[in-house]
Amino acid sequence: MSRPPRAGIPEAEAGGILTIDLGALSANWRDIAGRVAPAECAAVVKGDAYGTGLESSAQALWEAGARTFFVALLSEGRRLRERLPDAVIYVLNGLFAGTEESHRELRLRPVLGSLAEIACWSDYCAGLGTRLPAAVHVDTGMNRLGLAPSEAVGLAETREEIGFELALLMSHLACADEPGHPLTARQLEDFRALAKLFPGVPASLANSAGSLSGTDFHFDLARPGVALYGGKARADMAPLRPVVTLELRISQVRDVHAGETIGYGAAATAREPRRVAILAAGYADGIPRLAGSSDARRGAEAIVAGQRCPLIGRISMDLMAIDITALPEDTVRAGDLVTLLGDEIGVDELARHGETIGYEILTSLGRRYHRRIA
Ligand SMILES: *Cc1c(COP(=O)(O)O)cnc(C)c1O
């Protein structure tokens, strides 16, 4: 399998430049690690480390002090193991049939999310005559992965029969981003009761929002993801430091006469003469199509020559337009860069215009950008 080189596309050829600030990533991890101490702070690096690049981001997190990592898939675990030979790595999506041997070879710990997976890992360990480590995931209200609480109670009652090392008991919060949501309190209470049935087994409940929600949620291990990468974890808290900056290249600047329209569907009309800059990126680069504008609806904004300018018209696959009429003439030229994401405009602002969430903006960051690791 060939992977694109770290920098991806050469800068001169790329429609945009994506900069990943590993110093900010490390600072965000240390910030959360400080808040959850004495609990351990892990790092969730699934989805190519939320679009920031698995290898480089995981290396930075390791150097900041993270020792436990969560990926979604075995394939991500394999890449991570190559980079971090000594990390503890959990695979969240569970144990797919036939992957037991690969987990053992790569020293990956499956997060077992059903009685069938538990039986499978137990049998595999029995066949080897060793007790390999794994996590057990218990569902407390998400209804996604995990044992039903009654199944977890049954597992606790027959604990001596478990044929593997139960290294972690975990559950996942569904609504912790919304402060005061009643499901969060119920999940906490249920998980606390379940954890008591497994004395001596480390417990983990908190995602980013949980990590930022006080000590009740921290248990033994916190599992932050999005907050590390500068996304908003709780509706009532500002994000930590931004990690990604996205600059898009201006392909050309053009004048649009009054009464003409811009882009597909003729969705945006120039009521007066407008000057627009055409940017060399679009929804194929992960920019949400819904962040464009029409005559009925405002779109996202980008920063040009220090000033916010609105997107105008629909976003195309590889192109989009911004309205630069408010800027003095000749301040902007073809080849200049426009900032779509950065210190002033975060992933959550773009997400709001695109009717999505910061997570989706991050994990959709395109493969056609020139990537710069700062
Ligand atoms: C993705 C994920 C996390 C991290 O969630 P964030 O909201 O990004 O902090 C933690 N635990 C599990 C099980 C997950 O799937």
The ligand as a MOL file (V3000), in Angstrom:
LIG
                    3D

  0  0  0     0  0            999 V3000
M  V30 BEGIN CTAB
M  V30 COUNTS 15 15 0 0 0
M  V30 BEGIN ATOM
M  V30 1 C -14.4000 8.9170 19.6040 0
M  V30 2 C -14.4680 8.3680 20.9700 0
M  V30 3 C -13.9030 9.0750 22.0460 0
M  V30 4 C -13.4030 10.5030 21.9140 0
M  V30 5 O -14.5190 11.3450 21.8080 0
M  V30 6 P -14.3700 12.9480 21.7090 0
M  V30 7 O -15.7680 13.4320 21.7860 0
M  V30 8 O -13.7570 13.2120 20.3790 0
M  V30 9 O -13.5260 13.3820 22.8240 0
M  V30 10 C -13.8780 8.4540 23.2820 0
M  V30 11 N -14.3970 7.2040 23.4430 0
M  V30 12 C -14.9630 6.5110 22.4340 0
M  V30 13 C -15.5270 5.1750 22.6970 0
M  V30 14 C -15.0250 7.0740 21.1710 0
M  V30 15 O -15.5970 6.3990 20.1710 0
M  V30 END ATOM
M  V30 BEGIN BOND
M  V30 1 1 1 2
M  V30 2 1 2 3
M  V30 3 2 2 14
M  V30 4 1 3 4
M  V30 5 2 3 10
M  V30 6 1 4 5
M  V30 7 1 5 6
M  V30 8 2 6 7
M  V30 9 1 6 8
M  V30 10 1 6 9
M  V30 11 1 10 11
M  V30 12 2 11 12
M  V30 13 1 12 13
M  V30 14 1 12 14
M  V30 15 1 14 15
M  V30 END BOND
M  V30 END CTAB
M  END
